[in-house]
Amino acid sequence: MCKDQDKINLTQTRIEESAQYINQIIIIMTNNVMIAAVAACMTGILMFSACQDDEKNSTVEPTVEPKLVLSKKSISVSSAGGNDTVFLTSNVDWTATGTETWCGLSQTAGDGNADQAVAVVFTVKANSTEAVRTANVTFSAGELSETVKVEQKAFAKFSWTLNSGVLTISGDEAMPDYEYQDTPWYSQSASITTVIIENGVTSLGQNAFNECSALTSVTIPNSVTSIGDAAFGNCSSLAEIAIPNSVTSIGFASFGLCSNLTSVTIPNSVTSIGQSAFMRCSSLTSVTIPNSVTSIGNMAFWECRALTSVTCLNPTPPTLELGVFSGISNSCTFYVPAGSVSAYEAAGWGSYGTVVAI
């Protein structure tokens, strides 16, 4: 075994005194291996000595500093349950542990790859208790650990009363979504003339007031952020509605078939108008679309035959999906910001009527 690659240790087992007859010495160096061959003609002895630098040949594993990064360390979930995602980045193998059966993970272990984040989906079951519940999920990578706290709201029992045609809804989070004709007040829906949503309710559920044919007045508080699919569908007596500035989305057919609705002003908080949101509102004559709206869904104003005035305040034309204004009056005028007329025409608005500057 050699300790110095620059030295050759020749082990000579037998060399006769007639070393003067050695006629050839061949020294060959290949990489870090040096072979010395000595040919002794008189004695016929050939000796080899090989030396390899063990230090050069040996592989030293580099020290890996563990890394563990989470995109968030807390999750808040409604009593209805749902999904949320935490993105994890680690350069070493990792594991996740938790003890609550109501909080599941899409994966509980993975290989380290610092160049690619892993999406870990938290699936939280509905909370049927009247107590807030929490779960702690710990992610470990080497000597590092991080904990995500999951907090779920207590089950909120919605209360409702119906007196003399006035339906009052109370609660402190989103209303449930209902199947068609499956609301608890549906059997009395034809007698409902007024709907009052009390502050605290955050979302109007799917089909919540569908087919309340006598409904003429609706009060929506600023706690509401979304109006669900067909929430006011086929409320044929509803002539007007004030949508608060807290609402950000109007769902599929939210006001579809409200045949007595004459005008609507959409607040500046709304970013998208859902598919068929106002379809067949046959008395609708004007609508104002704020500059916050960036997209309008398929057939949103389909067959609003009385619609003659649409004001859109966004300098950049909102994206129109299929048939947004199909079936409206041929004399409809679209009022848009000065300097944006050509952009609106190029975006297809002109195919439904005349585009003019405000």
Buried (B, 14 or more C-beta within 10 A) or exposed (E): EBEEBEEBEEEEEEBEEEEEEBEEEEEEEEEBEBBBEBBBEBBEBEBEBEBBBEEEEEEEEEEEEBBBBBEEEEBEBBBBBBEBEBEBBBBBBBEBBBEBEBBBBBEBEBEBEEEEBBEBEBBBBBBEEEEEBEBEBEBBBBEBEBBBEBEBBBBBEBEEEBEEBEBBBBBBBBBBBBEEEEBEBBEEBEBBBBBBBBEBBBBBBBBBBBBBBBBBBBEBBEBBBBBBBBBBBBBBBBBBBEBBEBBBBBBBBBBBBBBBBBBBBBBEBBBBBBBBBBBBBBBBBBBBBBEBBBBBBBBBBBBBEBBBBBBBBBEEBBBBBEBBBBBBBEEBBBBBBEEBBEBBBEBEBBEBBBBEEE
